Amino acid sequence: MKRVFLIVLDSVGIGEMPDAANYKDEGSNTLKAAAKSEFFSTPNLEKLGLFHMDGLTDMANSKVVPQATYGRMTEASKGKDTTIGHWEISGIIS
């Protein structure tokens, strides 16, 4: 692979983390909650395959074939803030 475009969607949770109960976040899915808005529109992210991830397939348009590779990450560090997540992307586990 010659090039990677990494898109970080801060605060756009897609389902709960394994430690959700520790933070009273059971059943959370920020993206699905936002999608209920009449103003929700993400055609470019849909083309990249966002809605083909597990937990979102019911939102996927069956006519859209993903044009990119997509994935889901789980934090290894203890904590749940944006900074910790950014550190992990660069390889720092706290």
N, C-alpha and C positions, 0 to 999 in steps of 0.2 A: 504494500500500500504506500503510495507516494505522498498522499495528503489526507489530512483529517480536518474536518470542520466540526468542532465540538460545540453544541448548543446547550447551554445550561439554562434551564427554566427555573430560576429561584422561586421558591414557595409554590410551585406547581406540583403538589403531591399526587401520585397515581396509586392510591391504595395505601394501606397501613404497613408500617415496618414491623418486624418481629417483636420489637420492644414497645409497641404502641401502648400496651396496658400500663407501662411505667409512667407514661406521660398523659394518660387519659385520652388517647387518640384512637381508640378502637373504632373501626369502621370508616376511618377518614379516607376521603378521595377528593381532593380539592379540584382536580380537573373535571370530574363528573359534576360536581356542584356548580362550577362555573358554566358548564355546558348547558345548564338549565336556563340561562339568561337568553333572552331574545336577541341580544347583541353579540353572542358568542359566534365567532367565525374564525376558523383557522385553516383555510384551504391549503396554504403552503406546508404547514406542519402535517396535514393529512396526506399530502403528496409524498412527504418524506417517510410516512409510515407510522406516525405517532399512535394512531388508533388500532394498529395491528398488534399491540402489546397485550399480554394477558391482563384481564381485568378491564379492558377497554374495547374488546372486539365487538361488543354490542353497539358501539358508536361508529364502527368502521363502515365506510361506504364500499359496498362490494365491487363497485366499478373502478375503484382506485387501486392501482397496483403500486406498491411502495417503490420509490425511486432512490431509496437510501437504506442503509442498515440502521437499526434502532436498538436500543437496549435500556435496561433498568439497572440502577445501582442501589446497593444497600450500604449504609455507613458502617464501617468497622469500629470507628471511635465511639466513645461514650459521649453522648451529647446530641443535640439536634438543631444546632444553629447553622446558618448559611456559611459562616467562616470555616467551621470544621469540615463541611462538605467540600469547600473549595480547596482546603489543605489536602484532603484525601485525593482529589483529582491530580494534585501534583506529587502525590506519593507520601505525604506525611500522615501517619496514623497516630492519634493521640489517645 
